[in-house]
Amino acid sequence: MNRRPLGDHDRRMTESMERPALARSTSAGGNRRAGWLVPAALIALSAVPVIAGSTRLGQLAGGGPITEDSVRYFATPAPVVAHIVSVTLFSVLGALQFAHGLRRRRPAWHRAAGRLVVPSGLVSAFSGLWMTLFYPPLQNDSALLVGLRLVFGTLMIVSLVLGFAAIRRRDVARHRAWMTRGYAIGMGAGTQLLTVGPWMALAGEPGPLPRALLMGAGWVINLAVAEWAVRGGPTLPVPSRRAR
């Protein structure tokens, strides 16, 4: 059977039918890419602490070199090993929990990863508190810095416990809010590189008080961003009924 060649009117009709499908496909691809921006940024933020921790594990396994700063780790390695391993799991798996598309498409994966995120975060916080209390302090570790570590370590534990309790009650909103706060505190080491690094580049090693304030600023910045995200973050345009 011979087909009639498409006229101008037919071509316009075909293009008008194909255009919405193409727009939807393009929009979906853009949304998927945008949904990975936050996890990618969080993984990048944690990259340097994770690499430094891996280097420390290699030194402990290889027996050196032993320096004035690291001799305490070689004397009692278990807490720092637990801290490094748990922080690595918490940083990477926690970042992937912020991938909205992955969480929506694979809820079983989200739940399974969450069962690792909470324990690893708790081990990270408790081991950090242990090291703060029982490892000999470094030369620039002031009482203020010790106090800040104890406060924020405790806040991280409280946030993770409240987040876990909320999801047990099926309170998803509170679960996300408390887990976001706990993750923000746990990521303090990454942001502290951004607060302490410029000072070291311009003025050298900071003294006890500036060091405590700069490291405290890292936790405060993270918690401020977390609260902004919890309370709504950027305002997204609401599509009209026709667009929906």
GROMACS elastic network, one bead per residue, 0.5 to 0.9 nm:
[ bonds ]
;  ai    aj funct       b0    kb
    3     6     6  0.87755   500
    4     7     6  0.86282   500
    6     9     6  0.78788   500
    6    10     6  0.55602   500
    6    11     6  0.62692   500
    7    10     6  0.52005   500
    7    11     6  0.62201   500
    7    12     6  0.86603   500
    8    11     6  0.51628   500
    8    12     6  0.62180   500
    8    13     6  0.86732   500
    9    12     6  0.51814   500
    9    13     6  0.62677   500
    9    14     6  0.87408   500
   10    13     6  0.50673   500
   10    14     6  0.61913   500
   10    15     6  0.86186   500
   11    14     6  0.50891   500
   11    15     6  0.61186   500
   11    16     6  0.85456   500
   12    15     6  0.51553   500
   12    16     6  0.61116   500
   12    17     6  0.86681   500
   13    16     6  0.51622   500
   13    17     6  0.63380   500
   13    18     6  0.87784   500
   14    17     6  0.51909   500
   14    18     6  0.62386   500
   14    19     6  0.86177   500
   15    18     6  0.50950   500
   15    19     6  0.59136   500
   16    19     6  0.53778   500
   16    20     6  0.73266   500
   17    20     6  0.65197   500
   17    21     6  0.74787   500
   18    21     6  0.54640   500
   18    22     6  0.62742   500
   18    23     6  0.87222   500
   19    22     6  0.51299   500
   19    23     6  0.60989   500
   19    24     6  0.86214   500
   20    24     6  0.60799   500
   20    25     6  0.85481   500
   21    24     6  0.51153   500
   21    25     6  0.61806   500
   21    26     6  0.86200   500
   22    25     6  0.50827   500
   22    26     6  0.61152   500
   22    27     6  0.84879   500
   23    26     6  0.51107   500
   23    27     6  0.59732   500
   23    28     6  0.84801   500
   24    27     6  0.50624   500
   24    28     6  0.60454   500
   24    29     6  0.85852   500
   25    28     6  0.51762   500
   25    29     6  0.62670   500
   25    30     6  0.86750   500
   26    29     6  0.51917   500
   26    30     6  0.62123   500
   26    31     6  0.86323   500
   27    30     6  0.50745   500
   27    31     6  0.60930   500
   27    32     6  0.86169   500
   28    31     6  0.50644   500
   28    32     6  0.61883   500
   28    33     6  0.86911   500
   29    32     6  0.51665   500
   29    33     6  0.63401   500
   29    34     6  0.86600   500
   30    33     6  0.51754   500
   30    34     6  0.61069   500
   30    35     6  0.84999   500
   31    34     6  0.50144   500
   31    35     6  0.59716   500
   31    36     6  0.88249   500
   31   101     6  0.86634   500
   32    35     6  0.50448   500
   32    36     6  0.67380   500
   32   100     6  0.87819   500
   32   101     6  0.66077   500
   33    36     6  0.54744   500
   33    37     6  0.69364   500
   34    37     6  0.53193   500
   34    38     6  0.80395   500
   35    38     6  0.68718   500
   35    39     6  0.80104   500
   35    98     6  0.83564   500
   35    99     6  0.57992   500
   35   100     6  0.61166   500
   35   101     6  0.64411   500
   35   102     6  0.87604   500
   36    39     6  0.54605   500
   36    40     6  0.60191   500
   36    41     6  0.85317   500
   36    96     6  0.85249   500
   36    98     6  0.82189   500
   36    99     6  0.57333   500
   36   100     6  0.80687   500
   36   101     6  0.82429   500
   37    40     6  0.52163   500
   37    41     6  0.60956   500
   37    42     6  0.86565   500
   37    99     6  0.83643   500
   38    41     6  0.51141   500
   38    42     6  0.61801   500
   38    43     6  0.86497   500
   38    95     6  0.77532   500
   38    96     6  0.88484   500
   38    98     6  0.68336   500
   38    99     6  0.72706   500
   39    42     6  0.50969   500
   39    43     6  0.61436   500
   39    44     6  0.85408   500
   39    92     6  0.85871   500
   39    94     6  0.84994   500
   39    96     6  0.55124   500
   39    97     6  0.77534   500
   39    98     6  0.58575   500
   39    99     6  0.60300   500
   40    43     6  0.51848   500
   40    44     6  0.61446   500
   40    45     6  0.85894   500
   40    95     6  0.75850   500
   40    96     6  0.83552   500
   41    44     6  0.50446   500
   41    45     6  0.61134   500
   41    46     6  0.87259   500
   41    95     6  0.85215   500
   42    46     6  0.63048   500
   42    47     6  0.85894   500
   42    91     6  0.78099   500
   42    92     6  0.81382   500
   42    94     6  0.88135   500
   42    95     6  0.57246   500
   42    96     6  0.88016   500
   42   187     6  0.83528   500
   42   190     6  0.89927   500
   43    46     6  0.51595   500
   43    47     6  0.60301   500
   43    91     6  0.69110   500
   43    92     6  0.60628   500
   43    95     6  0.62360   500
   43    96     6  0.85413   500
   44    47     6  0.50344   500
   44    48     6  0.78667   500
   44   190     6  0.87963   500
   45    48     6  0.71920   500
   45    49     6  0.83431   500
   45   187     6  0.78716   500
   45   189     6  0.88454   500
   45   190     6  0.52493   500
   45   191     6  0.70940   500
   46    49     6  0.56321   500
   46    50     6  0.60792   500
   46    51     6  0.86001   500
   46    88     6  0.83325   500
   46    91     6  0.64044   500
   46    92     6  0.79365   500
   46   187     6  0.67823   500
   46   189     6  0.76632   500
   46   190     6  0.52240   500
   46   191     6  0.85209   500
   47    50     6  0.51960   500
   47    51     6  0.60592   500
   47    52     6  0.85416   500
   47    91     6  0.88979   500
   47   190     6  0.77741   500
   48    51     6  0.50916   500
   48    52     6  0.60331   500
   48    53     6  0.84949   500
   48   189     6  0.89917   500
   48   190     6  0.70379   500
   48   193     6  0.84821   500
   49    53     6  0.60242   500
   49    54     6  0.85647   500
   49    87     6  0.89795   500
   49    88     6  0.85991   500
   49   189     6  0.65843   500
   49   190     6  0.62483   500
   49   193     6  0.86782   500
   50    53     6  0.50278   500
   50    54     6  0.61875   500
   50    55     6  0.86255   500
   50    84     6  0.75460   500
   50    85     6  0.89411   500
   50    87     6  0.76556   500
   50    88     6  0.58488   500
   50    91     6  0.83234   500
   51    54     6  0.50507   500
   51    55     6  0.62176   500
   51    56     6  0.86417   500
   52    55     6  0.50550   500
   52    56     6  0.62466   500
   52    57     6  0.87340   500
   53    57     6  0.62458   500
   53    58     6  0.86601   500
   53    80     6  0.89965   500
   53    81     6  0.86602   500
   53    83     6  0.88765   500
   53    84     6  0.55196   500
   53    85     6  0.81410   500
   53    87     6  0.88515   500
   53    88     6  0.82346   500
   54    57     6  0.50497   500
   54    58     6  0.62835   500
   54    59     6  0.87167   500
   54    84     6  0.74640   500
   54    85     6  0.85334   500
   54    88     6  0.89492   500
   55    58     6  0.50582   500
   55    59     6  0.63064   500
   55    60     6  0.87345   500
   56    59     6  0.50497   500
   56    60     6  0.62283   500
   56    61     6  0.85918   500
   56    70     6  0.88666   500
   56    80     6  0.89511   500
   56    81     6  0.86574   500
   56    84     6  0.85277   500
   57    60     6  0.50917   500
   57    61     6  0.61013   500
   57    62     6  0.84847   500
   57    80     6  0.86502   500
   57    81     6  0.67697   500
   57    84     6  0.78427   500
   58    61     6  0.50974   500
   58    62     6  0.59795   500
   58    63     6  0.84269   500
   58    64     6  0.85931   500
   59    62     6  0.50594   500
   59    63     6  0.58721   500
   59    64     6  0.50462   500
   59    65     6  0.66219   500
   59    66     6  0.84045   500
   60    63     6  0.52320   500
   60    64     6  0.62673   500
   60    65     6  0.85588   500
   60    66     6  0.89722   500
   60    73     6  0.78726   500
   60    74     6  0.65407   500
   60    77     6  0.74827   500
   60    81     6  0.87046   500
   61    64     6  0.79834   500
   62    65     6  0.83689   500
   63    66     6  0.76893   500
   63    74     6  0.79861   500
   64    67     6  0.82629   500
   64    70     6  0.89481   500
   64    74     6  0.84108   500
   65    70     6  0.84316   500
   66    69     6  0.80669   500
   66    70     6  0.58493   500
   66    71     6  0.56019   500
   66    74     6  0.75765   500
   67    70     6  0.51175   500
   67    71     6  0.57673   500
   68    71     6  0.56813   500
   68    72     6  0.81524   500
   68   138     6  0.87023   500
   69    72     6  0.70746   500
   69    73     6  0.83577   500
   69   138     6  0.67428   500
   69   139     6  0.88806   500
   70    73     6  0.53094   500
   70    74     6  0.66854   500
   70    75     6  0.88978   500
   71    74     6  0.52364   500
   71    75     6  0.62710   500
   71    76     6  0.88719   500
   72    75     6  0.50939   500
   72    76     6  0.63935   500
   72    77     6  0.79613   500
   72   135     6  0.64638   500
   72   136     6  0.68718   500
   73    76     6  0.53285   500
   73    78     6  0.82917   500
   73    79     6  0.82719   500
   73    80     6  0.66197   500
   73    81     6  0.88518   500
   73   135     6  0.81958   500
   74    77     6  0.53336   500
   76    79     6  0.70795   500
   76    80     6  0.80209   500
   76   135     6  0.85193   500
   77    80     6  0.56185   500
   77    81     6  0.61113   500
   77    82     6  0.86532   500
   78    81     6  0.52213   500
   78    82     6  0.61303   500
   78    83     6  0.85406   500
   79    82     6  0.51878   500
   79    83     6  0.60726   500
   79    84     6  0.86984   500
   79   127     6  0.56145   500
   79   128     6  0.79727   500
   79   130     6  0.74005   500
   79   131     6  0.68965   500
   80    84     6  0.61004   500
   80    85     6  0.86048   500
   80   127     6  0.71894   500
   80   128     6  0.80701   500
   80   131     6  0.75306   500
   81    84     6  0.52682   500
   81    85     6  0.62064   500
   81    86     6  0.84710   500
   82    85     6  0.54075   500
   82    86     6  0.59879   500
   82    87     6  0.83739   500
   82   123     6  0.71423   500
   82   124     6  0.72249   500
   82   127     6  0.68752   500
   83    86     6  0.53245   500
   83    87     6  0.59078   500
   83    88     6  0.85122   500
   83   120     6  0.88275   500
   83   123     6  0.68036   500
   83   125     6  0.78893   500
   83   126     6  0.84300   500
   83   127     6  0.55584   500
   83   128     6  0.66123   500
   84    87     6  0.52059   500
   84    88     6  0.61733   500
   84    89     6  0.87878   500
   84   124     6  0.75936   500
   85    88     6  0.52759   500
   85    89     6  0.64628   500
   85    90     6  0.86535   500
   85   120     6  0.82337   500
   85   124     6  0.82541   500
   86    89     6  0.52223   500
   86    90     6  0.59853   500
   86    91     6  0.84771   500
   86   117     6  0.87876   500
   86   119     6  0.82758   500
   86   121     6  0.65797   500
   86   122     6  0.84007   500
   86   123     6  0.62058   500
   86   124     6  0.53233   500
   87    91     6  0.58827   500
   87    92     6  0.85633   500
   87   120     6  0.68253   500
   87   121     6  0.68237   500
   87   123     6  0.82744   500
   87   124     6  0.55484   500
   87   125     6  0.87406   500
   87   186     6  0.77133   500
   87   187     6  0.87576   500
   88    91     6  0.52471   500
   88    92     6  0.62730   500
   88    93     6  0.84112   500
   88   120     6  0.86142   500
   89    92     6  0.55336   500
   89    93     6  0.58038   500
   89    94     6  0.76643   500
   89   116     6  0.77461   500
   89   117     6  0.69831   500
   89   120     6  0.64450   500
   89   121     6  0.82527   500
   90    93     6  0.55918   500
   90    94     6  0.53003   500
   90    95     6  0.80527   500
   90   116     6  0.77793   500
   90   117     6  0.52370   500
   90   118     6  0.77822   500
   90   119     6  0.86090   500
   90   120     6  0.55913   500
   90   121     6  0.55723   500
   90   124     6  0.80458   500
   90   183     6  0.79749   500
   90   186     6  0.80308   500
   91    94     6  0.52617   500
   91    95     6  0.60458   500
   91    96     6  0.88258   500
   91   117     6  0.84696   500
   91   121     6  0.86777   500
   91   183     6  0.78687   500
   91   186     6  0.77479   500
   91   187     6  0.70428   500
   92    95     6  0.52392   500
   92    96     6  0.65433   500
   92    97     6  0.89720   500
   93    96     6  0.51833   500
   93    97     6  0.65090   500
   93   113     6  0.64831   500
   93   114     6  0.79712   500
   93   116     6  0.79316   500
   93   117     6  0.63591   500
   94    97     6  0.51920   500
   94    98     6  0.72457   500
   94   113     6  0.81147   500
   94   114     6  0.78468   500
   94   117     6  0.60449   500
   94   118     6  0.89315   500
   94   183     6  0.69490   500
   95    98     6  0.56265   500
   95    99     6  0.75421   500
   95   183     6  0.85055   500
   96    99     6  0.53622   500
   96   100     6  0.87749   500
   96   102     6  0.79808   500
   96   103     6  0.85035   500
   96   110     6  0.85813   500
   96   113     6  0.87609   500
   97   100     6  0.75259   500
   97   102     6  0.79741   500
   97   103     6  0.67181   500
   97   110     6  0.65455   500
   97   113     6  0.78034   500
   97   114     6  0.77395   500
   98   101     6  0.88560   500
   98   102     6  0.84927   500
   98   103     6  0.77119   500
   98   180     6  0.89358   500
   99   102     6  0.53997   500
   99   103     6  0.61616   500
   99   104     6  0.86276   500
  100   103     6  0.50673   500
  100   104     6  0.60303   500
  100   105     6  0.85264   500
  101   104     6  0.50929   500
  101   105     6  0.59710   500
  101   106     6  0.82615   500
  102   105     6  0.52261   500
  102   106     6  0.56797   500
  102   107     6  0.76980   500
  102   109     6  0.83327   500
  102   110     6  0.77477   500
  103   106     6  0.54403   500
  103   107     6  0.52988   500
  103   108     6  0.84075   500
  103   109     6  0.74921   500
  103   110     6  0.55303   500
  103   111     6  0.87972   500
  104   107     6  0.58366   500
  104   110     6  0.85445   500
  105   108     6  0.89395   500
  106   109     6  0.54002   500
  106   110     6  0.65217   500
  106   111     6  0.89656   500
  107   111     6  0.62599   500
  107   112     6  0.86287   500
  108   111     6  0.52056   500
  108   112     6  0.61843   500
  108   113     6  0.85854   500
  109   112     6  0.50622   500
  109   113     6  0.60039   500
  109   114     6  0.83607   500
  110   113     6  0.52474   500
  110   114     6  0.60322   500
  110   115     6  0.87583   500
  111   115     6  0.63943   500
  112   115     6  0.52648   500
  112   116     6  0.69980   500
  112   117     6  0.89649   500
  113   116     6  0.52507   500
  113   117     6  0.61442   500
  113   118     6  0.88962   500
  114   118     6  0.61837   500
  114   119     6  0.87322   500
  115   118     6  0.59862   500
  115   119     6  0.69512   500
  115   120     6  0.88869   500
  116   119     6  0.56264   500
  116   120     6  0.60057   500
  116   121     6  0.83986   500
  117   120     6  0.52851   500
  117   121     6  0.59301   500
  117   122     6  0.85881   500
  118   121     6  0.51216   500
  118   122     6  0.62159   500
  118   123     6  0.86892   500
  118   160     6  0.63695   500
  118   161     6  0.80969   500
  118   163     6  0.88068   500
  118   164     6  0.74871   500
  118   179     6  0.85772   500
  119   122     6  0.50702   500
  119   123     6  0.61281   500
  119   124     6  0.84652   500
  119   160     6  0.89330   500
  120   123     6  0.50998   500
  120   124     6  0.60287   500
  120   125     6  0.86141   500
  121   125     6  0.61873   500
  121   126     6  0.86170   500
  121   156     6  0.80859   500
  121   157     6  0.78071   500
  121   160     6  0.74682   500
  121   182     6  0.80941   500
  121   183     6  0.79332   500
  121   186     6  0.73580   500
  122   125     6  0.51174   500
  122   126     6  0.60263   500
  122   127     6  0.83528   500
  122   156     6  0.79274   500
  122   157     6  0.59741   500
  122   160     6  0.73058   500
  122   161     6  0.85114   500
  123   126     6  0.52272   500
  123   127     6  0.58557   500
  123   128     6  0.82660   500
  124   127     6  0.53678   500
  124   128     6  0.60366   500
  124   129     6  0.86673   500
  124   153     6  0.89103   500
  124   186     6  0.79671   500
  125   128     6  0.50537   500
  125   129     6  0.62172   500
  125   130     6  0.86624   500
  125   152     6  0.89300   500
  125   153     6  0.53923   500
  125   154     6  0.74359   500
  125   156     6  0.66777   500
  125   157     6  0.63763   500
  125   186     6  0.76514   500
  126   129     6  0.50653   500
  126   130     6  0.61840   500
  126   131     6  0.86796   500
  126   153     6  0.74222   500
  126   154     6  0.83329   500
  126   157     6  0.77794   500
  127   131     6  0.61689   500
  127   132     6  0.85423   500
  128   131     6  0.51993   500
  128   132     6  0.61823   500
  128   133     6  0.87109   500
  128   149     6  0.80593   500
  128   150     6  0.86044   500
  128   153     6  0.70817   500
  129   132     6  0.50438   500
  129   133     6  0.62210   500
  129   134     6  0.85719   500
  129   149     6  0.72561   500
  129   150     6  0.61695   500
  129   153     6  0.63313   500
  129   154     6  0.80131   500
  130   133     6  0.52283   500
  130   134     6  0.58938   500
  130   135     6  0.76618   500
  131   134     6  0.53587   500
  131   135     6  0.50200   500
  131   136     6  0.84318   500
  132   135     6  0.61376   500
  132   136     6  0.82616   500
  132   137     6  0.76615   500
  132   146     6  0.65451   500
  132   149     6  0.71412   500
  132   150     6  0.74162   500
  133   136     6  0.82495   500
  133   137     6  0.87570   500
  133   146     6  0.81141   500
  133   150     6  0.84861   500
  134   137     6  0.85086   500
  135   138     6  0.89694   500
  137   140     6  0.80108   500
  137   141     6  0.58239   500
  137   142     6  0.83848   500
  137   146     6  0.87745   500
  138   141     6  0.52045   500
  138   142     6  0.86325   500
  139   142     6  0.81547   500
  139   208     6  0.80653   500
  140   206     6  0.81298   500
  140   207     6  0.61995   500
  140   209     6  0.83083   500
  140   211     6  0.74735   500
  140   212     6  0.87016   500
  141   144     6  0.81141   500
  141   145     6  0.61674   500
  141   146     6  0.69525   500
  141   207     6  0.89799   500
  141   208     6  0.59656   500
  141   209     6  0.87345   500
  141   211     6  0.80971   500
  141   212     6  0.76454   500
  142   145     6  0.52510   500
  142   146     6  0.64148   500
  142   147     6  0.86782   500
  142   208     6  0.53509   500
  142   209     6  0.68496   500
  142   211     6  0.85058   500
  142   212     6  0.69838   500
  143   146     6  0.50538   500
  143   147     6  0.61297   500
  143   148     6  0.86306   500
  143   208     6  0.88391   500
  143   212     6  0.87796   500
  144   147     6  0.50661   500
  144   148     6  0.61951   500
  144   149     6  0.86901   500
  144   208     6  0.86008   500
  144   209     6  0.75735   500
  144   212     6  0.63049   500
  144   213     6  0.84076   500
  145   148     6  0.50060   500
  145   149     6  0.61803   500
  145   150     6  0.86186   500
  145   208     6  0.81095   500
  145   209     6  0.81121   500
  145   211     6  0.78248   500
  145   213     6  0.77779   500
  145   215     6  0.78310   500
  145   216     6  0.75673   500
  146   149     6  0.51995   500
  146   150     6  0.63014   500
  146   151     6  0.87029   500
  146   212     6  0.84645   500
  147   150     6  0.51461   500
  147   151     6  0.61496   500
  147   152     6  0.86545   500
  148   151     6  0.50845   500
  148   152     6  0.60512   500
  148   153     6  0.82106   500
  148   212     6  0.79080   500
  148   215     6  0.87352   500
  148   216     6  0.66163   500
  149   152     6  0.54139   500
  149   153     6  0.57517   500
  149   154     6  0.83308   500
  149   216     6  0.84126   500
  150   153     6  0.51929   500
  150   154     6  0.60557   500
  150   155     6  0.85622   500
  151   154     6  0.52825   500
  151   155     6  0.62031   500
  151   156     6  0.87192   500
  152   156     6  0.60963   500
  152   157     6  0.86810   500
  152   185     6  0.67877   500
  152   186     6  0.88365   500
  152   219     6  0.75757   500
  153   156     6  0.51412   500
  153   157     6  0.64840   500
  153   158     6  0.88058   500
  153   185     6  0.77567   500
  153   186     6  0.81876   500
  154   157     6  0.51689   500
  154   158     6  0.62476   500
  154   159     6  0.86119   500
  155   158     6  0.50646   500
  155   159     6  0.60272   500
  155   160     6  0.86303   500
  155   181     6  0.88068   500
  155   182     6  0.74664   500
  155   185     6  0.79005   500
  156   159     6  0.51261   500
  156   160     6  0.62433   500
  156   161     6  0.86133   500
  156   181     6  0.74804   500
  156   183     6  0.76454   500
  156   184     6  0.85196   500
  156   185     6  0.59624   500
  156   186     6  0.68760   500
  157   160     6  0.53241   500
  157   161     6  0.61641   500
  157   162     6  0.85810   500
  157   182     6  0.72818   500
  158   161     6  0.52103   500
  158   162     6  0.60722   500
  158   163     6  0.84679   500
  158   178     6  0.86982   500
  158   182     6  0.79685   500
  159   162     6  0.52033   500
  159   163     6  0.60122   500
  159   164     6  0.85903   500
  159   177     6  0.88007   500
  159   178     6  0.50660   500
  159   179     6  0.63587   500
  159   180     6  0.84506   500
  159   181     6  0.63737   500
  159   183     6  0.86729   500
  160   164     6  0.61106   500
  160   165     6  0.85251   500
  160   175     6  0.88426   500
  160   178     6  0.64632   500
  160   179     6  0.57282   500
  160   180     6  0.89175   500
  160   181     6  0.82301   500
  160   182     6  0.55740   500
  160   183     6  0.82514   500
  161   164     6  0.51372   500
  161   165     6  0.61115   500
  161   166     6  0.85518   500
  161   178     6  0.84546   500
  161   179     6  0.87811   500
  162   166     6  0.60158   500
  162   167     6  0.87507   500
  162   174     6  0.83044   500
  162   175     6  0.73684   500
  162   178     6  0.63627   500
  162   179     6  0.81357   500
  163   166     6  0.51071   500
  163   167     6  0.64795   500
  163   168     6  0.87740   500
  163   172     6  0.89174   500
  163   174     6  0.66995   500
  163   176     6  0.69105   500
  163   177     6  0.73913   500
  163   179     6  0.52664   500
  163   180     6  0.87549   500
  163   182     6  0.84088   500
  164   167     6  0.54143   500
  164   168     6  0.63988   500
  164   169     6  0.89267   500
  164   175     6  0.66352   500
  164   178     6  0.85131   500
  164   179     6  0.80145   500
  165   168     6  0.51265   500
  165   169     6  0.65688   500
  165   170     6  0.88847   500
  165   171     6  0.87089   500
  165   175     6  0.76834   500
  166   169     6  0.51690   500
  166   170     6  0.63835   500
  166   171     6  0.51083   500
  166   172     6  0.68900   500
  166   173     6  0.83408   500
  166   174     6  0.59673   500
  166   176     6  0.87553   500
  166   178     6  0.85080   500
  167   171     6  0.53193   500
  167   172     6  0.57972   500
  167   173     6  0.87348   500
  167   174     6  0.78349   500
  167   175     6  0.53989   500
  167   176     6  0.86049   500
  168   171     6  0.74520   500
  168   175     6  0.89058   500
  169   172     6  0.83791   500
  170   173     6  0.88964   500
  170   175     6  0.83587   500
  171   174     6  0.57484   500
  171   175     6  0.61661   500
  171   176     6  0.88257   500
  172   176     6  0.61366   500
  172   177     6  0.85726   500
  173   176     6  0.53365   500
  173   177     6  0.62678   500
  173   178     6  0.88031   500
  173   230     6  0.89540   500
  174   178     6  0.61006   500
  174   179     6  0.83773   500
  175   178     6  0.54695   500
  175   179     6  0.60307   500
  175   180     6  0.84234   500
  176   179     6  0.52007   500
  176   180     6  0.59285   500
  176   181     6  0.86141   500
  176   230     6  0.78930   500
  177   180     6  0.52144   500
  177   181     6  0.64062   500
  177   182     6  0.87885   500
  177   226     6  0.82061   500
  177   227     6  0.81497   500
  177   229     6  0.85484   500
  177   230     6  0.54964   500
  177   231     6  0.86073   500
  178   181     6  0.50921   500
  178   182     6  0.61601   500
  178   183     6  0.85472   500
  178   230     6  0.87447   500
  179   182     6  0.50031   500
  179   183     6  0.59899   500
  179   184     6  0.84299   500
  180   183     6  0.51678   500
  180   184     6  0.60823   500
  180   185     6  0.87547   500
  180   223     6  0.88567   500
  180   226     6  0.60843   500
  180   227     6  0.83806   500
  180   229     6  0.83547   500
  180   230     6  0.74762   500
  181   184     6  0.50729   500
  181   185     6  0.63992   500
  181   186     6  0.87169   500
  181   222     6  0.83293   500
  181   223     6  0.62795   500
  181   226     6  0.56895   500
  181   227     6  0.73052   500
  181   230     6  0.84606   500
  182   185     6  0.53158   500
  182   186     6  0.62860   500
  182   187     6  0.87542   500
  182   223     6  0.87464   500
  183   187     6  0.61912   500
  183   188     6  0.88724   500
  183   226     6  0.86772   500
  184   187     6  0.52024   500
  184   188     6  0.66903   500
  184   219     6  0.76142   500
  184   221     6  0.89366   500
  184   222     6  0.51973   500
  184   223     6  0.58435   500
  184   224     6  0.89867   500
  184   225     6  0.80918   500
  184   226     6  0.62837   500
  185   188     6  0.53086   500
  185   189     6  0.87222   500
  185   218     6  0.88790   500
  185   219     6  0.58769   500
  185   220     6  0.84483   500
  185   222     6  0.65233   500
  185   223     6  0.65851   500
  186   189     6  0.74665   500
  186   219     6  0.85643   500
  187   190     6  0.57035   500
  187   191     6  0.69973   500
  187   192     6  0.89490   500
  187   218     6  0.88733   500
  187   219     6  0.80240   500
  187   222     6  0.75344   500
  188   191     6  0.53158   500
  188   192     6  0.60303   500
  188   193     6  0.88337   500
  188   215     6  0.81078   500
  188   216     6  0.86941   500
  188   218     6  0.55666   500
  188   219     6  0.50203   500
  188   220     6  0.85838   500
  188   221     6  0.86177   500
  188   222     6  0.66990   500
  189   192     6  0.50168   500
  189   193     6  0.65870   500
  189   215     6  0.81450   500
  189   218     6  0.73891   500
  189   219     6  0.82037   500
  190   193     6  0.55147   500
  190   194     6  0.72250   500
  190   218     6  0.80419   500
  191   194     6  0.51477   500
  191   195     6  0.65276   500
  191   196     6  0.87241   500
  191   215     6  0.84253   500
  191   217     6  0.85514   500
  191   218     6  0.50119   500
  191   219     6  0.74937   500
  191   221     6  0.78736   500
  191   222     6  0.73688   500
  192   196     6  0.57491   500
  192   197     6  0.77141   500
  192   214     6  0.70219   500
  192   215     6  0.53054   500
  192   216     6  0.80011   500
  192   217     6  0.74202   500
  192   219     6  0.76225   500
  193   196     6  0.53576   500
  193   197     6  0.52140   500
  193   198     6  0.84073   500
  193   215     6  0.84648   500
  193   218     6  0.81650   500
  194   197     6  0.53932   500
  194   198     6  0.68479   500
  194   218     6  0.78204   500
  195   198     6  0.64664   500
  195   199     6  0.73037   500
  195   214     6  0.56680   500
  195   215     6  0.69355   500
  195   217     6  0.70934   500
  195   218     6  0.63614   500
  196   199     6  0.53814   500
  196   200     6  0.63247   500
  196   201     6  0.87664   500
  196   205     6  0.88448   500
  196   206     6  0.79917   500
  196   210     6  0.89445   500
  196   211     6  0.71884   500
  196   214     6  0.57564   500
  196   215     6  0.68276   500
  196   218     6  0.86894   500
  197   200     6  0.51888   500
  197   201     6  0.61759   500
  197   202     6  0.87379   500
  198   202     6  0.61713   500
  198   203     6  0.83502   500
  199   202     6  0.52742   500
  199   203     6  0.56178   500
  199   204     6  0.66351   500
  199   205     6  0.76035   500
  199   206     6  0.70471   500
  199   214     6  0.87347   500
  200   203     6  0.53457   500
  200   205     6  0.52239   500
  200   206     6  0.66701   500
  201   204     6  0.59946   500
  201   205     6  0.85503   500
  203   206     6  0.74200   500
  205   211     6  0.83657   500
  206   209     6  0.78926   500
  206   210     6  0.57283   500
  206   211     6  0.53346   500
  206   214     6  0.89496   500
  207   210     6  0.55745   500
  207   211     6  0.58431   500
  207   212     6  0.85012   500
  208   211     6  0.52346   500
  208   212     6  0.61907   500
  208   213     6  0.87545   500
  209   212     6  0.51929   500
  209   213     6  0.62607   500
  209   214     6  0.86092   500
  210   213     6  0.50920   500
  210   214     6  0.59620   500
  210   215     6  0.84553   500
  211   214     6  0.51848   500
  211   215     6  0.60583   500
  211   216     6  0.83588   500
  212   215     6  0.52802   500
  212   216     6  0.59453   500
  212   217     6  0.84795   500
  213   216     6  0.50007   500
  213   217     6  0.60367   500
  213   218     6  0.88201   500
  214   217     6  0.50040   500
  214   218     6  0.66577   500
  215   218     6  0.52181   500
  215   219     6  0.70003   500
  215   220     6  0.89418   500
  216   219     6  0.53850   500
  216   220     6  0.62920   500
  216   221     6  0.86619   500
  217   221     6  0.59433   500
  217   222     6  0.85163   500
  218   221     6  0.52876   500
  218   222     6  0.63263   500
  218   223     6  0.87482   500
  219   222     6  0.51950   500
  219   223     6  0.61934   500
  219   224     6  0.85729   500
  220   223     6  0.51766   500
  220   224     6  0.60679   500
  220   225     6  0.86496   500
  221   224     6  0.51013   500
  221   225     6  0.62644   500
  221   226     6  0.85974   500
  222   225     6  0.52124   500
  222   226     6  0.61387   500
  222   227     6  0.86707   500
  223   227     6  0.60958   500
  223   228     6  0.85213   500
  224   227     6  0.51816   500
  224   228     6  0.62193   500
  224   229     6  0.86717   500
  225   228     6  0.50365   500
  225   229     6  0.62061   500
  225   230     6  0.85936   500
  225   233     6  0.87572   500
  226   229     6  0.50667   500
  226   230     6  0.60372   500
  226   231     6  0.85531   500
  227   231     6  0.60133   500
  227   232     6  0.86343   500
  227   233     6  0.85358   500
  228   231     6  0.53065   500
  228   232     6  0.64804   500
  228   233     6  0.53327   500
  228   234     6  0.86282   500
  229   232     6  0.54311   500
  229   234     6  0.78721   500
  230   233     6  0.68334   500
  232   235     6  0.71347   500
  233   236     6  0.89296   500
  239   242     6  0.80319   500
  239   243     6  0.58309   500
  239   244     6  0.62720   500
  240   243     6  0.51696   500
  240   244     6  0.62582   500
  241   244     6  0.50491   500
